[in-house]
């Protein structure tokens, strides 16, 4: 009798995302079980219950998905899950808190595609300004691009203190240099634009961060990418379906539905990989970027 594909969803919050549940089921999981209000110390017990309840041969049909809204905690939970395995009893683990890893991967991969096709270049030595940099998507996209050789500045709407803490955390954890930026006023936000090669916006949904007038001084900008699909756009003039459209400032524009389509495909494909693997997989944001690149044939 064929065994079912079972996914255990672990969340430090009170709920798991219906979006993630739908994606997992569509990608091949027969049963999806949520575990909420989970602490880091709970992970070992949950994982070991999951690995020892099935034969070694059926371990590949069991997966752990880590939810929440905290990238560092999700990665800590992944590390704890990995340490809790007792070979040969091992299962796959995939963290994607608030969809941030796959969202960031999609935005970065779409930008990489435009750099390659429109400018015959890559991320190396590009000056990237990330608005909404305190948030999880902005932070992960900064880490991804910094690993590719970009100079990344994460701008905080509430001043420099919180983004400075994030930058120090990223330096310590991922060995990447991220620059904190004060974005507590329109004047300060605008100050980063003249030297920007690429502008990302991953700010709160429904919040305009930069106006068309402000973007008018971004004379060097090659690409604008906004992941906010709730009006108004975070970067004014970036439309939902923009796919390398020319913005008024002269840069190529990538809209949230364009990168969002790649985000959905990326998450779906990562769930598929877990369902079909012959050995346990540990799928962090690096794997999310690799998967997004595969989808875009990069």
Secondary structure as the mmCIF struct_conf table of DSSP 4:
data_model
#
loop_
_struct_conf.conf_type_id
_struct_conf.id
_struct_conf.beg_label_comp_id
_struct_conf.beg_label_asym_id
_struct_conf.beg_label_seq_id
_struct_conf.end_label_comp_id
_struct_conf.end_label_asym_id
_struct_conf.end_label_seq_id
HELX_LH_PP_P HELX_LH_PP_P1 UNK A 2 UNK A 5
STRN STRN1 UNK A 6 UNK A 10
BEND BEND1 UNK A 12 UNK A 14
HELX_RH_AL_P HELX_RH_AL_P1 UNK A 18 UNK A 27
TURN_TY1_P TURN_TY1_P1 UNK A 28 UNK A 28
BEND BEND2 UNK A 30 UNK A 30
STRN STRN2 UNK A 31 UNK A 35
BEND BEND3 UNK A 37 UNK A 37
HELX_RH_3T_P HELX_RH_3T_P1 UNK A 40 UNK A 42
HELX_RH_AL_P HELX_RH_AL_P2 UNK A 43 UNK A 52
TURN_TY1_P TURN_TY1_P2 UNK A 53 UNK A 53
BEND BEND4 UNK A 54 UNK A 54
HELX_RH_3T_P HELX_RH_3T_P2 UNK A 56 UNK A 61
STRN STRN3 UNK A 62 UNK A 66
BEND BEND5 UNK A 68 UNK A 69
HELX_RH_AL_P HELX_RH_AL_P3 UNK A 71 UNK A 84
STRN STRN4 UNK A 86 UNK A 86
TURN_TY1_P TURN_TY1_P3 UNK A 87 UNK A 88
STRN STRN5 UNK A 89 UNK A 89
STRN STRN6 UNK A 92 UNK A 95
HELX_RH_3T_P HELX_RH_3T_P3 UNK A 97 UNK A 99
HELX_RH_AL_P HELX_RH_AL_P4 UNK A 100 UNK A 119
BEND BEND6 UNK A 120 UNK A 120
BEND BEND7 UNK A 123 UNK A 123
TURN_TY1_P TURN_TY1_P4 UNK A 124 UNK A 125
STRN STRN7 UNK A 127 UNK A 131
TURN_TY1_P TURN_TY1_P5 UNK A 132 UNK A 134
BEND BEND8 UNK A 135 UNK A 135
HELX_RH_AL_P HELX_RH_AL_P5 UNK A 136 UNK A 147
TURN_TY1_P TURN_TY1_P6 UNK A 148 UNK A 149
STRN STRN8 UNK A 151 UNK A 156
TURN_TY1_P TURN_TY1_P7 UNK A 157 UNK A 158
BEND BEND9 UNK A 160 UNK A 160
HELX_RH_AL_P HELX_RH_AL_P6 UNK A 161 UNK A 174
STRN STRN9 UNK A 178 UNK A 182
BEND BEND10 UNK A 184 UNK A 185
HELX_RH_AL_P HELX_RH_AL_P7 UNK A 186 UNK A 190
TURN_TY1_P TURN_TY1_P8 UNK A 191 UNK A 195
BEND BEND11 UNK A 197 UNK A 197
STRN STRN10 UNK A 198 UNK A 201
TURN_TY1_P TURN_TY1_P9 UNK A 205 UNK A 206
STRN STRN11 UNK A 210 UNK A 210
HELX_RH_AL_P HELX_RH_AL_P8 UNK A 212 UNK A 215
TURN_TY1_P TURN_TY1_P10 UNK A 216 UNK A 217
TURN_TY1_P TURN_TY1_P11 UNK A 219 UNK A 220
STRN STRN12 UNK A 223 UNK A 226
BEND BEND12 UNK A 230 UNK A 232
HELX_LH_PP_P HELX_LH_PP_P2 UNK A 233 UNK A 233
BEND BEND13 UNK A 234 UNK A 234
STRN STRN13 UNK A 235 UNK A 235
TURN_TY1_P TURN_TY1_P12 UNK A 236 UNK A 237
TURN_TY1_P TURN_TY1_P13 UNK A 240 UNK A 241
STRN STRN14 UNK A 243 UNK A 246
HELX_LH_PP_P HELX_LH_PP_P3 UNK A 247 UNK A 247
TURN_TY1_P TURN_TY1_P14 UNK A 248 UNK A 249
BEND BEND14 UNK A 250 UNK A 251
STRN STRN15 UNK A 252 UNK A 254
HELX_RH_AL_P HELX_RH_AL_P9 UNK A 256 UNK A 276
BEND BEND15 UNK A 278 UNK A 279
STRN STRN16 UNK A 282 UNK A 283
HELX_RH_AL_P HELX_RH_AL_P10 UNK A 285 UNK A 295
TURN_TY1_P TURN_TY1_P15 UNK A 296 UNK A 297
#
